[in-house]
Amino acid sequence: MSTVNSKEGGVDERRITVTVNGEPRTAEIEPRLLLAHLLRQGLGLTGTHIGCDTTNCGACTVLYDGRPVKSCTMLAVQADGHEVTTVEGLGTPSELDPVQEGFTSEHALQCGFCTPGMMLAAKALITENPDPTEEDVRWGLSGNLCRCTGYQNIVKAVLWAAQKQRAEAAAAGTSDNAVAV
């Protein structure tokens, strides 16, 4: 729960605890601080980009309790007690998330500015719909703008990632049902 402390100069601060990329993080923040600024300046997670400050571009997209949100217009205090996933939390350098692999395999990035938001929107889409159509992907990414690619390779990357996750799930299901002889 948030607590309010009075800072010198009369500015109130609140203590919040947010689970970011699986790790509980506590911070003393001004109530007006945006989630994107907490992530970037407060926690040093610079993969969350700020492009428009109006929710139009989607570069600031993060997962909030598994759902995509635009962190440039969400207050950090709203995340108190919740889970936030940034692009840094998708995979590890030695084991990429299928979405990250798909963007690499299908050449779905150019300048890279929109990529973190696109990846997180894609991750949420695939979690909700493991077998999306091309139309589903285009709709699922419609809140994220890319000014470089024309989207075709981004769509292919998301479909690639969804197929890989389905194949991994099927393999895991098969191995669980295997009978020892």
N, C-alpha and C positions, 0 to 999 in steps of 0.2 A: 504494500500500500504506500502511496506517496505521503511524504511529510513535507511541510513547508518550513523553510528556514529563512530568516531575514538576513540578507547580505548587506555589507556596507553600501551606503548609497540608497538604501531602501528597496532594492530589487529582491523580490522573493525568489527562492530557489526550492526545487523539489528534488527529493531523492527518489530515483526510480531504479528498478531492477528489470532488465530486459535480457532474455536469453537470445544471444546473437550467435548464429552459426553453432548452436549447441552448447555455448558457454554462457553462464549467467554473468551479466555485467551490470555493475551499479554505478550510477553517476548522479552528481548534483547538477541540476540544470535549471535554467530559467523556463517557466511554463510556456513561453512563446517559441522556444527552440524547435525547429523542424527536425523530423526524424532523419532526413537526408544529411543535415548538418551534424547531428549527433554521430551518425555513422562515419562521415568523412573526417570532420575535424576532431570530434571527441574520441572516437575509437580508432581512427586511422585506417578505416576500410574504404579506400578511395575507388573501389570498383563501382560503387554507386555513383553514377554521374548526374549532374544537374544541367539540364539543357534549356528548359523554358520557364520553370517556376509556375506553370499553369496547368499541369497534368496533360498537356497536349502531346509531348514527344515520347514519354515513357522511358527515357534514359535512366530515371531514378527508381524504376520498378524494383521492389523487393518483395519477398514473401512474408506475409504477416499471418501467423498461424496457418501457413500453407497456402494462403490466398494472395494473389498479386495485388499490391497497392502501390500508389505513386507516393513515394516518400517525400517529395518536394512540397506537398501540401498537407501532410499529416504531422501533427504535433508529436514530438518525442514522448510527452507524458501519456499519450494515448497507448503507447507500446508497453507501459508499465505492467509487468506481470504476464507479458505475452512473449511469443517466440518470433524472431525475425531472422530470415535467411537472406544473405547477400550473395553475390556471385562468388565471393571468396569461400563460401560455405558449400558450394555445389560438389566439388570433388577435391582431390589432393593432387599435388604435382606428379605423384607416381600412379594415381588411379583417377582418371578423369571421369566425370559424370557422363552418361551417354549423350546428354544434350551438348556438352562441351566437345565430345568426340564428333558428334554430328556436324557441328559448326566448322570443325577443322576438316573433316572428311569431305564435306560438300562445299567447301570454299564459301562459307556464308558470312564472311566478314571482310570488310575493306578497311575503313578508318578505325573501326572498333568502338566508336563512341556509343552507339546504340546497343552494342552486343550484350553487355551485362543485363540490361533490362529485357531484351529479347529472350535471352536464355532463361531468365526467371519466369517470364510469362509462358515460355514454352514448357518449362518444368511443371508449372501449375496445370497447364492444359493436359499434358501427358498423364499426370497423376489423376486428373479427373476423368480423362477419356484416353485409355491406353491404346486405342485403335482409331485415331482421328483420320478423317478424310482431308484432302487438300483444302476443301472449303472450311472445314472445322479449324484447320491451322490458320488460314487467313483470317477467320473471324477471331480466333483466340489471340492473335497478334495485332489485331486492328487498333489497339490502344498504344502501339509502339511504332514510332516513325524511324525510317532509315532513309537518309538522303543520298546514299552511295550505291546501293546494290540493285534496286528494282525488285527485291523480295524473293525472286524465284529460288535462289540458292538457300535462302533462309527457310523457306517452306520445305525444300528438299531436306535440309538439315534436321528439321523437327520431325518429319516423317521417318528419316533414317534413325533418329534417336528412339522414336516410339517403337519402331520395328525391332531395334536392338533390345530394348527393355522387355518387349513381349517374348523375344527369343530367350533371353536370360531367365525370365519367369517360367517359361515352358521347360527349360533345361533343369531349373531348380525343382520344379514339380515332378519331372521325370525321375531325377535322382532320388527324391524323397520316396517315390513309390517303387524304387528298384528292390528286387528281392534277392537276398544273398543266397548263393547256391553252394 
